[in-house]
Amino acid sequence: MNEIGESSAAARTANPYVIAVLAMLVYFGLPEQRKHLSVPTPQWFTHLAGAILEGHLWVSPENWQSPETKLDELIPTAEPGRFYVAYPPLPAFVAMPFVAIVGDMVTSAGMCRLLMVVAVLLFDIVARRASIRIHGEPMIPRDHYLIVAFFAFGTAVWEAAARGGDWHFAHSCAMCGLLLALVEFFGKRRVILVGLAVGLAMLARPTAMFAAVFFVVAMLRRREWKSIALLAAGPLVAIGLLCAYNAARFGTPFDFHYSAMLLRGRPAELMHEHGQFGLGFIPVNLFWFFLAPPSLGTSGFPWLAYDPNGMSLFLTSPAIIYAIVGAIRPDREKLARSALIGCVACLIPLLMYFNTGFWQFGHRFSLDYLPVLMIAIIVGIGAKPSKLARSLLIASIVIHVWGIAVCAMSHVARLPVPEWLHGSV
């Protein structure tokens, strides 16, 4: 290639750090400007990181006997004052090096925001590689920046970074794991590494295993039987590690003991009456995930608020309609259809779960399948997005500016829904 051709190609390549740097400024800066943006949640993962460094798996909160001390989402042990953290442990291991260096200064919020910036960087690579694989050419920089900005600011990624609790920290770890799997899948395609990355995600959010159905279906279409077997190695290792973790805590490998988790209010009622999973939760979660409209607010223009149980993903991120377009639009490997199958597989346990993902703007649990969903969206918008596609990507970002930066915690109002549709708040 001559010098002119080389400079022209360089000009057409989007800088991979532009949106990530912007995300870092927004994710870390906005909570400092908007007080009460985050929902106060315990910092159990950083507590657990410190405990592991000390050689044990239980945490012992200060003043644990005080009525003012919140022990939410801990599991009591036979020893008074000692509790197990309910959720899978990867976030604690991610936080360990930081806790070892600076101790109590490490928070779940800070770790979540840092990892979400990493997730934006990883998605930049995925979008670049997927566009070449699917369309045969990269997007022009303007459109590449727009779809990465949509991922960073037009989806639940921003909402999780803004809230910054233990749940969101776990989501950020799983998100990075699935994105690493996609980076490898659209890169050198070393299937064993794809599987290990999926397994890593499962150590934070076991539901990542269902989203990984995308890889299985994509390989089935190409009859890559050996690759499917190699892919399974990572999830199997993760399942083994989770079983060992449970056995070390409870003496049994197959029970997370969620039924013994300390909860209060509506979540405690739901868990006690119906258990952690049930078919009866499907219509409730279906409503809050995909159908719920904004509520009517009373604090002035735009006279809209949101119910913290959730709001339709199609309203908070309208550009996802292009995932459905992608399933209709032909591509060489039918990747959009494979991606939507993975999303549906992941939704099965999420729809049966006993809570909606509160406190949230939109649909927080969509983070469990968002990396895979983005592949279908990339197929749907095409190599050269239409004006409508660009408009919906921008609209998704604007809606999240309203929901996260403007509304924050102030424009909240319950939807007047029937009793059977009441969520988990």
C-alpha positions in Angstrom: 0.0 0.0 0.0 1.3 3.5 -0.8 1.6 6.3 1.6 -1.7 7.9 0.5 -3.5 4.6 0.9 -2.0 4.0 4.3 -3.0 7.5 5.6 -6.5 7.1 4.2 -6.9 3.7 6.0 -5.6 5.2 9.2 -8.1 8.1 8.9 -10.9 5.5 8.6 -10.0 3.8 11.8 -11.8 4.9 14.9 -9.6 5.6 18.0 -10.4 2.8 20.5 -10.0 5.0 23.6 -12.3 7.9 22.8 -15.5 6.5 24.2 -13.7 4.7 27.0 -12.1 7.9 28.2 -15.5 9.7 28.0 -17.1 6.8 29.9 -14.4 7.0 32.7 -15.1 10.7 33.1 -18.9 10.2 33.3 -18.9 7.0 35.3 -16.6 8.5 38.0 -17.6 12.1 37.7 -21.4 12.1 37.6 -21.9 10.5 41.1 -19.6 13.1 42.6 -21.9 15.8 41.1 -25.3 14.2 41.7 -25.6 13.2 45.3 -27.9 10.3 46.2 -27.4 8.9 42.7 -26.5 5.5 44.0 -28.7 3.2 46.0 -26.9 2.6 49.3 -25.9 -1.1 49.3 -23.5 -3.0 51.6 -19.9 -3.5 50.4 -19.9 -7.3 51.0 -17.5 -8.1 48.1 -14.8 -5.9 49.4 -15.4 -7.3 52.9 -15.0 -10.8 51.5 -11.8 -9.8 49.6 -10.3 -8.8 53.0 -11.5 -12.0 54.6 -9.9 -14.1 51.9 -6.7 -12.3 52.4 -6.9 -13.2 56.0 -7.5 -16.9 55.2 -11.3 -17.4 55.7 -14.5 -17.2 53.7 -16.8 -15.5 56.2 -17.2 -11.8 57.0 -17.9 -10.3 60.3 -19.6 -6.8 60.1 -18.9 -4.3 62.8 -21.7 -3.8 65.3 -23.5 -6.8 63.7 -25.9 -7.0 66.7 -27.1 -3.4 66.3 -30.6 -2.9 64.8 -29.1 -0.2 62.6 -26.6 -2.5 61.0 -27.9 -3.8 57.7 -27.0 -7.4 57.2 -29.0 -7.7 53.9 -28.0 -10.5 51.6 -25.7 -12.3 54.1 -26.2 -15.9 55.1 -25.8 -16.5 58.9 -23.3 -19.2 60.0 -23.4 -21.4 63.2 -20.9 -18.9 64.7 -22.4 -15.7 66.0 -21.2 -12.6 64.2 -19.9 -14.6 61.2 -21.8 -14.6 57.9 -21.3 -15.8 54.3 -21.7 -13.6 51.3 -24.6 -15.1 49.3 -23.3 -14.5 45.7 -20.6 -16.1 43.6 -17.1 -14.9 44.6 -15.3 -13.6 41.5 -15.9 -9.9 42.4 -14.1 -10.4 45.7 -11.1 -12.0 43.9 -11.1 -9.1 41.5 -11.0 -6.6 44.3 -8.4 -8.5 46.4 -5.3 -6.8 44.9 -6.8 -3.4 45.5 -7.9 -4.3 49.0 -4.4 -5.6 49.7 -2.9 -2.3 48.7 -5.3 0.4 50.0 -7.6 -1.6 52.3 -11.0 -0.1 53.2 -10.7 2.6 50.7 -11.8 0.1 48.0 -15.5 0.2 47.3 -17.8 -1.9 45.1 -18.9 1.3 43.4 -15.3 2.2 42.4 -14.5 -1.3 41.2 -17.8 -1.5 39.3 -17.1 1.8 37.5 -13.5 0.8 36.7 -14.6 -2.5 35.2 -17.4 -0.9 33.2 -14.7 1.3 31.6 -12.8 -1.9 30.7 -16.1 -3.3 29.3 -16.4 -0.3 27.0 -12.8 -0.9 25.8 -13.6 -4.5 25.2 -16.8 -3.8 23.4 -14.9 -1.4 21.1 -12.8 -4.3 20.0 -15.8 -6.6 19.6 -17.7 -4.0 17.5 -14.7 -3.5 15.3 -14.0 -7.3 14.7 -17.7 -8.2 14.5 -18.4 -5.6 11.8 -15.5 -6.9 9.7 -16.7 -10.5 10.2 -20.4 -9.8 9.5 -20.2 -7.0 7.0 -16.8 -7.6 5.4 -15.7 -4.1 6.4 -15.4 -1.9 9.5 -17.8 0.9 10.2 -16.7 4.4 9.4 -15.4 6.1 12.6 -18.6 8.2 13.1 -20.8 5.2 13.2 -18.4 3.1 15.2 -18.2 5.8 17.9 -22.0 6.0 17.9 -22.6 2.3 18.5 -19.9 2.2 21.2 -21.4 5.2 22.8 -24.8 3.5 22.7 -23.3 0.5 24.6 -21.7 2.9 27.2 -24.5 5.4 27.7 -27.7 4.0 26.1 -28.0 0.7 27.9 -28.0 -0.6 31.5 -24.2 -0.4 31.5 -24.4 3.3 32.5 -27.2 2.6 35.1 -25.0 -0.1 36.7 -22.0 2.1 36.8 -24.0 5.0 38.3 -25.6 2.8 41.1 -22.4 1.0 41.9 -23.6 -1.6 44.4 -22.5 -5.2 45.0 -25.0 -6.4 42.4 -23.7 -4.0 39.8 -20.1 -5.0 40.6 -21.0 -8.6 39.9 -22.6 -7.6 36.6 -19.4 -5.7 35.6 -17.3 -8.8 36.2 -19.6 -11.0 34.2 -19.8 -8.4 31.4 -16.1 -8.3 31.0 -15.9 -12.1 30.9 -18.5 -12.4 28.1 -16.9 -9.6 26.2 -13.5 -11.3 26.4 -15.2 -14.4 25.0 -16.6 -12.4 22.1 -13.2 -10.7 21.5 -11.7 -14.2 21.1 -14.6 -15.6 19.1 -14.3 -12.8 16.5 -10.5 -12.9 16.7 -8.3 -15.9 16.6 -11.2 -18.1 17.7 -9.3 -20.3 20.1 -12.4 -22.0 21.4 -10.8 -23.2 24.6 -10.2 -19.5 25.5 -13.8 -18.6 24.6 -15.0 -21.2 27.0 -12.6 -20.1 29.8 -13.8 -16.5 29.4 -17.5 -17.7 29.7 -16.5 -19.7 32.8 -14.9 -16.6 34.3 -18.2 -14.7 33.7 -20.1 -17.5 35.4 -18.1 -17.1 38.6 -19.7 -13.7 38.9 -23.2 -14.3 37.3 -24.0 -18.0 36.7 -26.6 -16.9 34.2 -23.7 -16.1 31.8 -23.7 -19.8 31.0 -27.1 -19.4 29.3 -26.1 -16.4 27.3 -23.2 -18.5 26.0 -25.7 -20.6 24.1 -24.9 -18.1 21.4 -21.5 -19.6 20.8 -22.9 -23.2 20.9 -25.6 -22.4 18.3 -23.1 -20.5 16.1 -20.8 -23.6 16.1 -23.7 -26.0 15.5 -24.5 -24.1 12.4 -21.0 -24.8 11.2 -21.0 -28.4 12.5 -18.0 -27.7 14.7 -18.6 -30.6 17.1 -15.0 -30.6 18.5 -15.2 -26.9 19.1 -18.4 -27.3 21.1 -16.7 -29.9 23.3 -13.7 -27.6 23.9 -16.0 -24.7 24.6 -17.7 -26.7 27.4 -14.4 -27.0 29.3 -14.5 -23.5 30.7 -18.1 -23.6 32.0 -17.4 -27.1 33.5 -14.4 -25.7 35.4 -16.5 -22.8 36.6 -19.2 -25.2 37.8 -16.6 -27.2 39.6 -15.2 -24.2 41.3 -18.6 -22.9 42.4 -19.4 -26.4 43.8 -16.1 -26.4 45.7 -16.9 -22.9 47.1 -20.3 -24.1 48.3 -18.8 -27.2 49.8 -16.2 -25.2 51.7 -18.9 -23.0 53.2 -21.9 -25.3 53.7 -20.6 -28.8 53.3 -22.7 -29.4 50.2 -21.6 -28.5 46.6 -25.0 -27.9 45.0 -26.7 -25.4 47.3 -25.9 -21.7 47.5 -28.2 -21.5 50.6 -30.0 -18.5 49.1 -33.1 -19.6 51.0 -31.3 -18.7 54.2 -30.2 -15.2 52.9 -31.2 -12.3 55.1 -33.8 -10.1 53.4 -36.4 -7.6 54.4 -39.7 -6.2 53.2 -41.2 -7.3 49.9 -38.2 -9.4 48.8 -38.3 -11.4 52.0 -42.0 -12.0 51.5 -41.5 -13.2 48.0 -38.6 -15.5 48.9 -40.5 -17.0 51.8 -43.8 -17.5 50.0 -42.6 -18.6 46.6 -38.9 -19.5 46.7 -36.1 -18.0 44.6 -37.4 -19.3 41.2 -41.0 -20.0 40.1 -43.2 -19.9 37.0 -45.5 -17.4 38.8 -42.8 -14.7 38.5 -42.7 -14.9 34.7 -45.6 -12.5 33.9 -44.5 -10.1 36.5 -40.9 -9.9 35.3 -42.1 -9.9 31.6 -44.1 -6.8 32.4 -41.2 -4.9 34.2 -38.5 -6.1 31.7 -40.3 -5.3 28.4 -43.7 -3.7 28.8 -43.7 -1.2 31.7 -44.1 2.4 30.7 -42.7 5.5 32.5 -44.9 6.7 35.4 -46.3 10.2 35.9 -44.2 12.5 38.0 -45.1 15.6 39.9 -41.9 17.5 39.9 -42.3 19.5 36.7 -41.2 19.1 33.1 -41.1 16.6 31.5 -43.7 15.3 34.1 -42.4 11.8 33.7 -40.8 9.5 36.3 -39.9 5.9 36.5 -40.9 3.0 38.7 -37.8 1.5 40.4 -39.2 -2.0 39.7 -38.3 -1.4 36.1 -39.2 0.0 32.7 -39.5 -1.6 29.2 -36.1 -2.2 27.6 -37.7 -1.2 24.3 -38.4 2.3 25.8 -35.2 2.9 27.6 -33.0 1.5 24.8 -35.2 1.7 21.6 -32.2 0.9 19.3 -32.4 -2.7 20.4 -35.2 -3.1 17.9 -32.4 -3.5 15.4 -31.6 -6.9 17.1 -34.9 -8.1 15.7 -34.1 -6.5 12.4 -30.8 -8.4 12.5 -32.6 -11.7 12.8 -34.5 -10.9 9.7 -31.6 -9.5 7.7 -29.5 -12.2 6.2 -25.8 -12.5 7.2 -23.3 -15.2 6.3 -23.5 -17.1 9.5 -26.9 -16.1 10.9 -25.1 -14.6 13.9 -28.0 -12.4 14.8 -30.4 -15.4 15.1 -27.8 -17.3 17.2 -27.4 -14.2 19.4 -31.2 -13.9 20.0 -31.4 -17.6 20.9 -28.6 -17.0 23.5 -30.6 -14.0 24.8 -33.8 -16.0 25.1 -31.9 -18.9 26.9 -30.5 -16.4 29.4 -34.0 -14.8 29.9 -35.5 -18.1 31.0 -34.0 -18.1 34.6 -34.2 -14.3 34.8 -37.9 -14.3 34.1 -38.4 -17.0 36.8 -36.4 -15.1 39.4 -38.1 -13.8 42.5 -37.3 -10.1 41.9 -37.2 -7.7 39.0 -33.7 -6.3 39.6 -34.7 -3.3 41.7 -33.6 -0.4 42.3 -33.2 0.3 38.6 -33.9 2.6 35.6 -34.9 0.2 32.9 -34.0 -3.5 33.0 -30.8 -4.2 35.0 -30.8 -8.0 34.3 -30.4 -7.2 30.6 -26.6 -6.9 31.4 -26.5 -10.7 31.7 -27.1 -11.0 27.9 -26.3 -7.5 26.6 -22.9 -8.4 25.1 -24.6 -11.1 23.0 -27.5 -8.9 22.2 -25.1 -6.3 20.8 -24.0 -8.8 18.1 -27.6 -9.0 16.8 -27.8 -5.2 16.9 -24.6 -4.8 14.9 -26.0 -7.2 12.2 -29.3 -5.2 12.2 -27.9 -1.7 11.8 -25.6 -2.8 9.0 -22.3 -1.6 7.8 -23.8 1.8 6.9 -26.6 2.6 9.4 -29.6 4.4 8.1 -30.8 7.8 9.5 -33.4 6.0 11.5 -30.8 3.6 13.1 -28.6 6.5 14.0 -31.6 8.4 15.4 -32.6 5.5 17.7 -29.0 5.0 18.9 -28.9 8.7 19.8 -32.4 8.6 21.3 -31.3 5.7 23.6 -28.4 7.8 24.9 -30.7 10.9 25.4 -33.2 8.7 27.3 -30.5 7.5 29.7 -29.2 11.1 30.1 -32.8 11.8 31.4 -33.0 8.6 33.5 -29.6 8.6 35.0 -28.2 12.2 35.0 -31.4 14.2 35.2 -33.9 12.1 37.1 -31.3 10.3 39.3 -33.3 9.3 42.4 -35.7 12.3 42.4 -38.2 11.5 39.6 -39.5 8.2 41.0 -43.2 7.3 41.1 -44.9 4.0 41.3 -47.0 2.8 38.4 -50.7 2.1 39.3 -50.6 -1.6 38.4 -52.8 -4.5 39.7 -51.7 -6.2 42.9 -50.5 -9.3 41.0 -48.0 -7.1 39.0 -46.4 -5.6 42.0 -42.6 -6.1 41.8 -40.0 -6.5 44.4 -39.6 -3.0 45.8 
